[in-house]
Amino acid sequence: MTESITRIHRNCPICNHSESFDHADNKTALWHLKTCRQCGFVFLQDPPNYDALIHDFAWEKTYQTELKRRTAAEPVLSRISQITHFLRHRVFKRNKLARMVRKHIPSGRVLDVGCGSGGQLTRWFNRDYEPWGIEISAFLADKANALFTQYGGQCIHKDAVGGLMSTPDKFFDGIIMMSYLEHEIDARGVCEASFRSLRPGGRLIIKVPNHASWNRRIRNEKWCGYRFPDHVNYFTPHSLSVLIKEIGFEIIQFNLNDRMPTSDNMWMIAQRPKEI
């Protein structure tokens, strides 16, 4: 199936440099993991186009496939990961995203880019928020829209750049990219469109896998953050900071606790500067 899919050839999504070389962890013949010769960013050079991402590699399909593959390949580690996830979210009820939103976006219109079925917002938000979303999967967008319209918002069924550009300038008080930016073919374009759509002083919350984590360095191609072909960008603390600052955002929070090398994920809070 993969050889019949239309692919996109990409230059580096951070600096647009055309020259790259094979990354050391590239162990598959189907996809090409590259390192930019100019800025060192790691990315999938030939991901599927948006149509294939919708129909063949939608998150609700690839997540289950990848879960089954890893469970079969490493049953003990997979079981430990499942137990840890259950304890963190069901027993101890930890929700870092909810805490960050309440602290940095106290009220207003909140947009979840790549919102899935909408449960991420509606599980914890209150009447101080108007929930909005953008979702490329038609099935998930319909489910999210049914939830969001109950509270005055809506889900836009488009790619992220198209969805953001369909809203007015300075429209949102906050934008969430939770486990999203690693999937986005046009990462810079989405961040630029987010800057446009945020009001001055509005906050952007990002969570992405940390390609600089110790776990990635130890496990190499077996790292949990590698998911081909739907993970197309592999950020480090440095590359994420460079991208966000170049677009014009101010980084509000990105301390050591948000980008621990012992964690496979990292969090950032950025802000569109306030107008003087």
MIBATOR-971201 format. One record per residue (C-alpha): x, y, z; residue number from 1. Coordinates in steps of 0.2 Angstrom, whole numbers, plus 5000, padded with zeros to 4 digits. Example, Ala and Ser with C-alpha at 12.3 -4.5 7.8 and 13.67 -1.06 7.14 Angstrom:
// residues 2
5062/4978/5039/1;
5068/4995/5036/2;
***
This chain:
// residues 276
5000/5000/5000/1;
5014/5012/5005/2;
5022/5012/4987/3;
5005/5018/4979/4;
5003/5033/4990/5;
5007/5050/4984/6;
5021/5057/4994/7;
5027/5075/4997/8;
5046/5079/4995/9;
5051/5091/5009/10;
5065/5103/5012/11;
5069/5106/5030/12;
5053/5112/5038/13;
5063/5123/5050/14;
5075/5132/5039/15;
5070/5126/5021/16;
5087/5120/5017/17;
5087/5108/5003/18;
5102/5097/5008/19;
5101/5083/5021/20;
5108/5066/5025/21;
5101/5050/5032/22;
5099/5050/5051/23;
5107/5036/5060/24;
5091/5029/5067/25;
5084/5027/5049/26;
5081/5008/5048/27;
5067/5007/5036/28;
5067/5007/5017/29;
5049/5013/5016/30;
5052/5031/5023/31;
5067/5042/5024/32;
5072/5050/5040/33;
5084/5064/5037/34;
5095/5077/5046/35;
5096/5094/5039/36;
5114/5099/5034/37;
5111/5117/5039/38;
5102/5117/5055/39;
5102/5099/5061/40;
5083/5097/5062/41;
5077/5079/5060/42;
5062/5076/5049/43;
5053/5063/5037/44;
5058/5069/5020/45;
5044/5060/5010/46;
5028/5059/5021/47;
5011/5055/5013/48;
5001/5069/5006/49;
4986/5076/5016/50;
4974/5065/5007/51;
4984/5049/5012/52;
4985/5056/5030/53;
4966/5058/5031/54;
4961/5041/5023/55;
4976/5029/5026/56;
4986/5036/5041/57;
4973/5045/5052/58;
4977/5045/5070/59;
4963/5034/5075/60;
4970/5020/5063/61;
4988/5022/5066/62;
4988/5023/5085/63;
4980/5006/5086/64;
4991/4998/5073/65;
5007/5005/5082/66;
5000/4999/5099/67;
4998/4981/5093/68;
5015/4981/5085/69;
5024/4987/5100/70;
5014/4975/5112/71;
5020/4961/5101/72;
5038/4966/5100/73;
5041/4972/5118/74;
5026/4965/5129/75;
5034/4969/5145/76;
5039/4987/5141/77;
5022/4989/5133/78;
5013/4983/5149/79;
5023/4994/5160/80;
5019/5009/5149/81;
5000/5005/5150/82;
5000/5003/5169/83;
5010/5020/5171/84;
4998/5029/5160/85;
4983/5022/5169/86;
4990/5027/5186/87;
4994/5044/5180/88;
4978/5048/5172/89;
4965/5038/5181/90;
4971/5035/5198/91;
4981/5051/5202/92;
4971/5060/5189/93;
4985/5071/5184/94;
4981/5082/5169/95;
4996/5094/5165/96;
4986/5102/5150/97;
4972/5107/5161/98;
4983/5115/5174/99;
4992/5124/5160/100;
4977/5131/5152/101;
4969/5137/5168/102;
4985/5146/5173/103;
4990/5153/5156/104;
4972/5155/5147/105;
4960/5159/5161/106;
4945/5162/5149/107;
4940/5165/5131/108;
4941/5156/5115/109;
4952/5141/5115/110;
4957/5132/5099/111;
4963/5114/5100/112;
4973/5110/5084/113;
4971/5092/5079/114;
4957/5091/5092/115;
4952/5073/5088/116;
4934/5069/5094/117;
4935/5084/5106/118;
4936/5076/5122/119;
4952/5083/5127/120;
4944/5100/5129/121;
4927/5096/5135/122;
4933/5084/5149/123;
4939/5098/5160/124;
4935/5115/5154/125;
4921/5126/5161/126;
4909/5139/5156/127;
4923/5152/5155/128;
4929/5144/5139/129;
4922/5143/5122/130;
4929/5127/5114/131;
4935/5127/5096/132;
4945/5114/5086/133;
4953/5110/5069/134;
4953/5092/5064/135;
4958/5084/5047/136;
4949/5068/5050/137;
4930/5070/5044/138;
4924/5056/5056/139;
4933/5064/5072/140;
4928/5082/5066/141;
4910/5078/5066/142;
4911/5071/5084/143;
4920/5086/5090/144;
4908/5098/5082/145;
4894/5090/5090/146;
4902/5093/5107/147;
4909/5111/5104/148;
4893/5118/5097/149;
4884/5115/5114/150;
4896/5128/5121/151;
4896/5141/5107/152;
4911/5135/5098/153;
4914/5124/5083/154;
4926/5111/5075/155;
4933/5116/5058/156;
4936/5101/5046/157;
4951/5107/5037/158;
4970/5105/5037/159;
4977/5116/5051/160;
4984/5131/5040/161;
4967/5131/5031/162;
4957/5130/5047/163;
4967/5144/5055/164;
4966/5156/5040/165;
4947/5154/5039/166;
4946/5162/5056/167;
4947/5181/5059/168;
4964/5189/5064/169;
4967/5190/5083/170;
4952/5178/5086/171;
4958/5166/5099/172;
4964/5169/5117/173;
4973/5153/5117/174;
4979/5139/5105/175;
4983/5121/5110/176;
4995/5110/5100/177;
4995/5094/5111/178;
5004/5080/5102/179;
5000/5088/5086/180;
5015/5097/5078/181;
5025/5081/5076/182;
5012/5076/5063/183;
5011/5092/5053/184;
5019/5093/5036/185;
5019/5112/5036/186;
5025/5115/5054/187;
5031/5133/5051/188;
5016/5137/5042/189;
5004/5132/5056/190;
5014/5141/5069/191;
5014/5157/5058/192;
4995/5155/5056/193;
4993/5153/5074/194;
5003/5169/5078/195;
4990/5178/5066/196;
4975/5170/5074/197;
4980/5174/5092/198;
4976/5190/5101/199;
4990/5200/5107/200;
4995/5192/5124/201;
4986/5176/5119/202;
4996/5160/5123/203;
5001/5145/5113/204;
5003/5128/5122/205;
5014/5115/5113/206;
5018/5097/5118/207;
5029/5087/5107/208;
5040/5072/5108/209;
5058/5076/5114/210;
5070/5069/5101/211;
5085/5074/5113/212;
5078/5063/5127/213;
5090/5050/5134/214;
5078/5037/5130/215;
5079/5041/5112/216;
5098/5041/5113/217;
5098/5024/5121/218;
5085/5015/5111/219;
5089/5023/5094/220;
5077/5016/5081/221;
5066/5008/5094/222;
5062/5024/5103/223;
5043/5026/5106/224;
5043/5043/5098/225;
5046/5036/5081/226;
5030/5033/5072/227;
5032/5031/5053/228;
5024/5039/5043/229;
5013/5050/5053/230;
5026/5058/5064/231;
5035/5069/5052/232;
5045/5081/5063/233;
5057/5077/5077/234;
5060/5092/5088/235;
5073/5095/5101/236;
5072/5109/5114/237;
5084/5120/5103/238;
5075/5117/5087/239;
5057/5121/5094/240;
5064/5137/5103/241;
5072/5142/5086/242;
5056/5140/5076/243;
5044/5148/5089/244;
5056/5163/5091/245;
5059/5166/5073/246;
5040/5167/5070/247;
5039/5181/5083/248;
5032/5173/5099/249;
5039/5176/5116/250;
5043/5160/5126/251;
5034/5162/5143/252;
5038/5145/5150/253;
5051/5132/5144/254;
5061/5127/5160/255;
5070/5112/5164/256;
5055/5103/5171/257;
5046/5106/5154/258;
5060/5098/5144/259;
5068/5085/5156/260;
5080/5074/5146/261;
5073/5059/5156/262;
5056/5062/5148/263;
5051/5058/5130/264;
5040/5073/5129/265;
5042/5092/5131/266;
5030/5106/5135/267;
5031/5125/5130/268;
5021/5140/5133/269;
5023/5154/5121/270;
5014/5171/5119/271;
5010/5183/5105/272;
5018/5199/5111/273;
5006/5212/5119/274;
5003/5228/5109/275;
5010/5244/5116/276;
***
